[in-house]
Amino acid sequence: MKDPKERPTATAVCTTLSHLLETISIVQPTPNASRSRPSTPPPNLTLRGHTDQVWCTAFSADGKYIVSGSKDGTIRVWNGHTGNPVLGPLKMHTGGVGCVTFSPNGRRIASGSRDMTVLVWHTVTGKVVAGPFKGHTSPILTLRFSPDGKQIASGSRNKTIRIWDAQTGALLVGPLSGHTEAVSSIVFSGDGTRIASGSWDKTVRIWNAKSGRLVHGPLEGHPNYVFFVAFSPDSRRIISASSFGHVCVWNADTGALLSGPSLQHTEGALAVAFTPNSTLSTVSPDGKWIVAYGGNTWRTVNVWDSKTGQLAVSLDGHTNFVRSIAFSPDSRHILTSSYDKTIRVHGLDY
């Protein structure tokens, strides 16, 4: 029998467990993931648990997990295939949670709140590992990790953008000013050198992510609020969508408008890098679908075929206003969240 003195200390055990948790990551999709159907595609699901309006949702990069944020001030993580709760409720914000996003490797979740702060959570333990990041003077509407996961960009109702160190919370760039209304969507280019932003001022702007210098913009063409911006996989184009689904395609190097605003685009023109957060209108990663509100009740979500501009399907089920829309990385499922306190996963079998 070993001497009891040789048993590992509690500190050593905790250190080992912590290391194991740090090495757990959600598997990244293969390059062809957007073209293939998951082995066990989930049926339509309704996720219940939040005690107030659900304001934001997002899929992880492998589609296995869903994160949500609510007016109740909490964050929850769900199994993307079964809808079963995995983690939460996580409560640290002092206001409603308006935006959530997974890091590229799935190990972290960033959240932005009406309390004007950003928090970073460990995906496995649910512990806050960084934050609160303070500086915004009004609610945070959009968040995005850089491709390497080392930075977080945030956009606020106060019309500004800030870029933070994801580990320390140090302000690296900003505040970036120029938009004349709230910043509703933000995204890094694939190499992390540029940021595109969309705003309630109906414009898109392109920034240098290192210096904060405005590179192009304002890019004008949308008739309504811009709720979605994304780079094409090669970062040469920017795709933006406004309320009611009209989409513009821009040259990312010159800022020139290539097509739109329209529901009809050349096949393949709207393909984008997967964007792991929710907005009020969006484009599927494979570029096939455009999704936005439908009808006068704001409870229906319309899905258009981007090649023809024709309505493909209307998604019903919510009993109150739809608050956010997001795609799965394989473009086959749509997340919607609502004032009715629920989240729905809709399958697209088209």
Number of C-alpha atoms within 10 A of each C-alpha: 3 6 6 7 7 7 9 9 10 9 9 11 11 11 12 12 12 12 11 10 15 15 10 13 14 19 14 14 14 10 7 8 15 18 13 11 11 14 6 7 13 15 14 16 17 18 18 15 13 22 14 18 23 31 28 32 31 29 31 28 23 20 24 16 23 26 28 28 30 28 21 20 24 24 29 20 25 19 17 24 18 16 21 15 18 16 16 16 18 16 16 13 21 14 19 23 30 28 31 30 29 28 25 24 17 22 20 25 24 23 29 29 27 22 20 24 23 29 21 26 20 17 25 17 14 19 14 18 17 18 17 19 19 15 13 21 15 18 22 29 26 29 29 28 28 23 18 12 19 14 22 25 25 28 29 26 21 18 23 22 27 21 26 21 18 26 14 14 19 14 18 18 18 18 17 17 14 13 22 14 18 24 28 26 28 27 27 27 24 18 11 18 14 23 27 27 28 30 27 21 20 23 24 32 22 27 19 17 23 14 13 20 15 18 18 17 18 18 16 15 15 21 14 17 22 30 28 29 31 30 28 22 15 12 19 14 25 27 27 30 33 26 23 22 27 23 28 25 25 20 16 22 13 13 20 15 17 14 17 18 19 15 22 18 21 11 12 12 18 28 22 22 19 23 30 25 26 30 27 26 27 31 31 26 23 20 23 20 25 26 30 26 24 18 11 7 11 16 20 21 24 20 25 21 19 26 18 14 16 12 15 16 14 15 20 14 12 21 15 17 16 28 23 27 27 27 29 28 25 21 24 22 23 23 24 29 29 24 20 19 22 24 30 23 23 20 18 16 6 7
